[in-house]
Amino acid sequence: MQNRKWRMGMVGGALDAFIGVVHRRAALIDGRAELVGGAFSRSVAKSQATGREYFLSSERIYANFQEMFAVERRKPEGERMDFVIIVTPNDSHYEIAMAALSAGFHVVCDKPMTTTLADAQRLERKVKQTGLLFCLTHNYTGYPMVKEARSLARGGDLGKIRRVVVEYPQGWLATRLEASGQKQALWRTDPRNAGATCCMGDIGSHCENLSEYVTGLKIKALCADLTTFVKGRTLDDDGSVLLRFDNGARGILWASQIAVGEENGLFIRVYGEKGALAWRQTEPDTLIVRRLDRADEVRRRATPFVSKASQAAAHIPPGHPEGFHDAFANLYRNFFKALAAAHAGRKVRESDYDYPTVHDGVRGMAFLEAVVRSSRAGGKWVKL
């Protein structure tokens, strides 16, 4: 039985980075992990400053991930880190994850997993070869009422699924923010860092993952239209995709970063033969359920009327809002359960622990490459 905290390292996530702080807080919420080392930035000075802020000993603040993995793997079993969190721009995910797995460390990686489908498939084979755990942080799957939506959609309460409508509008890139040097805008709009897509890779990938997670269906074909509205920008800042699912259902996916006034408006609706559901990230504790033969239901997080999976993901009483960090924390909580099983010598099927895996990363890259291919072909239907 594991009776200690999990020791984690981090690559990326310097003090001025947004998502690194979120990962660190989420992993630490339950007190089941501790940060023991990191290579937080390509700038050694910035990495050292971040490590000091997190009270790390100087010998475990590393100049780069290669040094960190080499030093950590030589440490005694009772000291070395157990897993690494990768929170760098997209273009470096593959190299760092492959190096971590080769060094014997489990991996938690921010999405999208890689910048190409070929790299994602190579990483999938590496995970299988090593037998190590790999968590991809599609964090919206961690919300309790998303799990309630999943229970209803997959459990047959809605009948056969006919239509999925999912959108994620933002407005923060409505102007050429990257020209001002803003860090988050700079790398996301640069194909050298982001890959072949900006908007669709950054937030459209969440829509794809959420639609398949909630319904249990797989997208089998799509027709995409990517647009770059802001003059001087290289990659897409808006995109629409028609979807065909493997059960015959149809879908509409819209992602935009030029929707003025929008913040993080992730919104999914699922329509079946007997009912429908709707969930918004801006009101995450509420799920609307609609039926053919009775009044609408407003289901609330942490009440006795939701599924066991939803209840298990809720950690404070109803009426006290849970949010973004808590959803992230649910991924880490489930990942730690898998870690405990692996360290106890049990055979682990990651699909049993309800967190996104390397296989979801491959699905995501297959989706993004199909979107780009379809859009470049003038909106031609393509298969995944």
C-alpha positions in Angstrom: 0.0 0.0 0.0 1.4 3.4 -1.0 1.7 5.4 2.2 3.6 8.4 1.0 3.1 11.4 -1.3 3.7 11.0 -5.0 6.9 12.8 -6.0 6.3 14.9 -9.1 8.6 16.9 -11.4 7.6 19.6 -13.9 8.9 20.6 -17.3 7.6 24.1 -18.1 5.3 26.1 -15.8 7.5 29.0 -14.9 6.0 31.7 -12.8 4.7 33.7 -15.7 3.0 30.7 -17.4 -0.8 30.2 -17.0 -1.4 26.5 -17.2 1.7 25.4 -15.2 0.3 27.0 -12.0 -3.1 25.4 -12.6 -1.5 21.9 -12.9 0.6 22.4 -9.8 -2.4 23.5 -7.7 -4.6 20.8 -9.0 -2.1 18.1 -8.3 -1.6 19.3 -4.8 -5.2 19.9 -3.8 -5.6 16.5 -2.0 -2.2 16.5 -0.4 -1.3 13.3 -2.2 1.6 14.7 -4.1 4.6 17.0 -3.7 6.7 18.9 -6.2 10.3 17.7 -5.8 12.0 19.1 -8.9 11.6 20.9 -12.2 13.0 22.4 -15.3 10.6 25.3 -15.5 11.9 27.3 -18.4 14.5 27.4 -21.2 15.8 30.4 -19.2 18.0 29.0 -16.4 17.5 32.1 -14.4 13.7 31.9 -14.7 13.8 28.2 -13.9 15.8 28.9 -10.7 13.5 31.7 -9.7 10.5 29.5 -10.1 12.1 26.7 -8.1 12.9 29.0 -5.3 9.4 30.3 -5.2 8.2 26.7 -4.8 10.8 26.0 -2.0 12.8 23.5 -4.0 16.3 22.6 -3.1 18.8 24.2 -5.5 20.1 20.8 -6.7 16.7 19.8 -8.0 16.1 22.9 -10.0 17.4 21.8 -13.4 18.6 23.7 -16.5 16.7 21.4 -18.9 14.6 18.3 -19.0 17.4 16.1 -20.2 19.4 17.0 -17.0 16.4 16.4 -14.8 15.6 13.0 -16.2 19.3 11.9 -16.1 19.8 13.0 -12.5 16.4 11.9 -11.2 16.7 8.3 -12.6 20.0 7.9 -10.7 18.5 8.8 -7.4 17.5 6.1 -4.9 14.0 4.7 -5.3 12.9 6.4 -2.1 13.9 9.9 -3.5 13.5 10.0 -7.2 10.4 11.5 -8.7 7.5 9.2 -9.7 6.1 11.2 -12.6 6.6 14.3 -14.7 4.1 17.0 -15.7 4.7 18.5 -19.1 3.3 22.0 -19.5 5.3 23.4 -22.4 4.2 24.7 -25.8 2.9 22.0 -28.2 6.0 21.5 -30.3 8.0 20.1 -27.4 5.5 17.7 -25.9 6.6 14.7 -28.0 10.3 15.0 -27.3 9.9 15.5 -23.6 7.3 12.7 -23.2 9.4 10.2 -25.1 12.4 11.1 -23.0 10.5 10.8 -19.8 9.1 7.4 -20.7 12.6 6.2 -21.8 13.9 7.3 -18.4 11.2 5.3 -16.6 8.9 8.0 -15.5 5.1 8.2 -15.7 3.7 11.2 -17.6 1.0 13.8 -17.3 0.9 16.0 -20.4 -1.1 19.0 -21.4 -3.1 18.8 -24.6 -2.8 18.6 -27.6 -0.5 15.7 -27.0 1.8 16.3 -30.1 1.8 18.4 -33.2 1.4 15.5 -35.7 -0.6 12.3 -35.8 2.6 10.3 -36.6 4.2 11.5 -33.4 1.1 10.8 -31.4 1.1 7.2 -32.7 4.8 6.8 -31.9 4.1 8.0 -28.4 1.2 5.6 -28.1 3.5 2.7 -29.0 6.1 3.9 -26.5 3.6 3.9 -23.7 2.5 0.4 -24.6 6.2 -0.7 -24.8 7.2 0.7 -21.4 3.9 -0.1 -19.5 4.0 3.3 -17.9 1.0 5.5 -17.2 0.1 8.5 -19.4 -2.5 11.1 -18.5 -3.5 13.7 -21.0 -5.2 16.7 -19.3 -8.5 17.2 -21.1 -9.6 18.8 -17.9 -13.2 19.4 -18.8 -13.9 15.7 -18.4 -13.2 16.1 -14.7 -16.3 18.2 -14.0 -18.9 16.3 -11.9 -21.8 17.3 -14.2 -19.9 16.3 -17.3 -19.7 12.9 -15.7 -23.5 13.1 -15.0 -24.0 13.9 -18.7 -21.8 10.9 -19.7 -23.8 8.6 -17.4 -27.1 9.7 -19.0 -25.9 9.7 -22.6 -24.0 6.4 -22.4 -26.6 4.7 -20.2 -29.4 5.0 -22.8 -31.5 7.6 -20.9 -31.7 9.8 -24.0 -32.3 6.9 -26.4 -30.2 6.6 -29.5 -28.1 9.8 -30.0 -29.1 11.8 -33.1 -27.3 15.1 -32.8 -24.3 16.6 -30.9 -23.7 20.4 -30.9 -20.6 21.6 -29.2 -19.0 25.0 -29.2 -16.1 26.8 -27.5 -16.1 30.6 -28.2 -13.4 32.9 -26.9 -12.6 36.5 -27.8 -9.1 37.1 -26.6 -7.5 36.9 -30.0 -9.9 39.2 -31.7 -7.0 41.6 -32.4 -3.4 40.7 -33.3 -2.4 40.4 -29.6 0.7 38.4 -30.5 2.2 41.6 -32.1 2.4 43.1 -28.6 4.6 40.2 -27.4 2.0 38.6 -25.2 3.5 35.2 -24.4 0.4 33.1 -24.6 -0.7 34.6 -27.9 2.8 34.4 -29.3 3.3 30.7 -29.2 -0.3 29.7 -29.9 -0.3 31.6 -33.2 3.2 30.5 -34.3 3.1 27.3 -36.4 6.6 26.4 -35.2 5.2 26.1 -31.6 1.5 25.3 -32.1 1.6 23.0 -35.1 -0.8 23.2 -38.1 -3.6 24.9 -36.2 -4.1 27.5 -33.5 -7.8 27.8 -32.5 -8.9 24.3 -33.5 -5.8 22.8 -31.8 -6.1 24.9 -28.7 -9.8 24.8 -27.9 -11.5 22.8 -30.7 -9.7 19.8 -29.5 -11.6 20.1 -26.2 -14.8 20.0 -28.2 -13.8 16.9 -30.0 -12.8 15.1 -26.8 -15.8 16.2 -24.8 -18.3 15.1 -27.5 -16.7 11.6 -27.6 -16.3 11.4 -23.8 -19.9 12.3 -23.1 -21.6 10.2 -25.8 -19.2 7.2 -26.1 -19.5 7.7 -29.9 -16.5 8.1 -32.3 -16.3 10.7 -35.0 -15.8 8.8 -38.2 -15.9 11.7 -40.8 -15.9 15.4 -40.9 -16.1 18.5 -43.1 -14.2 21.6 -41.8 -13.8 25.2 -42.6 -10.9 27.0 -40.8 -10.6 30.8 -41.1 -8.0 33.3 -40.2 -9.8 36.6 -39.7 -7.1 38.8 -38.1 -4.8 40.2 -40.8 -1.2 39.2 -40.4 -1.9 36.0 -38.5 -0.7 32.8 -39.9 -2.9 30.2 -38.2 -6.7 29.8 -37.8 -8.5 31.9 -35.2 -12.0 30.5 -36.0 -13.4 27.2 -37.3 -16.6 25.2 -38.0 -16.8 21.5 -38.4 -19.6 19.2 -39.5 -19.3 15.7 -37.8 -20.6 12.2 -38.6 -20.5 9.7 -35.7 -20.2 6.0 -35.9 -23.8 5.4 -34.9 -25.2 7.6 -37.6 -25.5 10.7 -35.4 -24.6 14.1 -36.8 -22.7 16.9 -35.1 -21.8 20.6 -35.3 -18.5 21.9 -33.7 -17.6 25.6 -33.6 -14.5 27.0 -32.0 -13.5 30.6 -32.1 -11.0 32.9 -30.5 -12.3 36.1 -32.3 -15.8 36.0 -30.8 -15.7 39.4 -29.1 -16.9 39.4 -25.5 -16.7 35.6 -25.1 -14.5 34.2 -22.3 -14.4 30.4 -22.1 -17.9 29.5 -23.4 -17.6 25.8 -23.7 -21.1 24.5 -24.3 -22.3 21.0 -25.3 -25.8 19.8 -26.2 -26.7 16.1 -26.9 -30.0 15.2 -28.5 -31.4 11.6 -28.5 -34.6 9.9 -29.5 -36.1 10.2 -26.0 -34.3 13.2 -24.4 -31.6 15.8 -24.5 -29.0 17.4 -22.2 -27.1 20.6 -22.1 -24.0 21.7 -20.1 -22.1 25.0 -20.0 -18.7 25.5 -18.5 -19.7 28.9 -17.2 -22.3 27.2 -15.1 -20.5 23.9 -14.4 -22.6 22.8 -11.4 -25.8 22.5 -13.5 -26.9 20.0 -16.1 -30.2 20.5 -18.0 -32.0 17.3 -18.9 -35.0 17.4 -21.3 -37.5 14.7 -22.0 -40.2 14.0 -24.6 -42.9 13.2 -22.1 -42.2 15.4 -19.0 -40.9 18.7 -17.8 -37.2 19.7 -18.0 -34.9 18.7 -15.1 -32.3 20.9 -13.6 -29.7 18.6 -12.1 -27.2 20.0 -9.6 -23.8 18.8 -8.5 -23.4 16.9 -5.2 -27.1 16.2 -4.7 -28.6 12.7 -4.0 -30.2 12.7 -7.5 -27.1 12.3 -9.6 -25.1 9.3 -10.6 -22.4 7.7 -8.5 -19.7 8.8 -10.9 -20.9 12.4 -10.6 -21.1 12.2 -6.8 -17.6 10.7 -6.6 -16.2 13.7 -8.5 -17.8 16.3 -6.2 -15.9 17.2 -3.0 -17.9 20.0 -1.3 -21.6 20.3 -0.5 -24.1 21.6 -3.1 -24.3 25.4 -3.3 -20.6 25.9 -2.8 -19.3 26.1 -6.4 -16.6 23.8 -7.7 -14.7 24.9 -10.7 -11.7 24.8 -13.1 -9.0 23.7 -10.6 -11.3 21.1 -9.1 -12.0 19.5 -12.5 -8.2 19.4 -13.1 -7.8 17.9 -9.7 -10.2 15.1 -10.5 -7.9 14.0 -13.3 -4.9 13.9 -11.0 -6.9 12.2 -8.3 -7.8 9.3 -10.7 -4.3 9.2 -12.1 -2.9 8.8 -8.5 -5.3 5.9 -8.0 -3.8 4.2 -11.1 -0.3 5.0 -9.8 -1.1 3.3 -6.5 -2.3 0.2 -8.3 0.8 0.1 -10.5 3.2 0.6 -7.6 1.3 -2.2 -5.8 2.2 -4.5 -8.7 -1.3 -4.8 -10.1 -2.0 -4.8 -13.8 -3.5 -1.4 -14.7 -6.0 -0.7 -17.4 -6.0 3.0 -17.6 -9.5 3.1 -19.1 -10.8 1.9 -15.7 -9.6 5.0 -13.9 -11.5 7.7 -15.9 -8.8 10.0 -17.0 -7.8 10.8 -20.6 -4.9 8.7 -21.9 -2.5 8.5 -24.7 -5.2 6.9 -26.8 -7.3 10.1 -26.4 -4.2 12.0 -27.6 -4.1 10.0 -30.8 -7.8 10.6 -31.4 -7.2 14.3 -30.9 -4.4 14.5 -33.4 -6.3 12.3 -35.9 -9.2 14.8 -35.6 -7.0 17.9 -36.0 -5.1 16.5 -39.0 -8.5 15.6 -40.6 -9.8 19.1 -39.9 -6.8 20.8 -41.5 -6.9 18.4 -44.5 -10.6 19.0 -45.0 -10.3 22.8 -44.8 -7.4 22.9 -47.2 -9.4 20.9 -49.6 -12.2 23.4 -49.6 -14.4 21.7 -47.1 -14.2 18.2 -48.5 -15.6 15.4 -46.3 -12.7 13.3 -45.0 -12.5 10.2 -42.8 -10.6 10.0 -39.5 
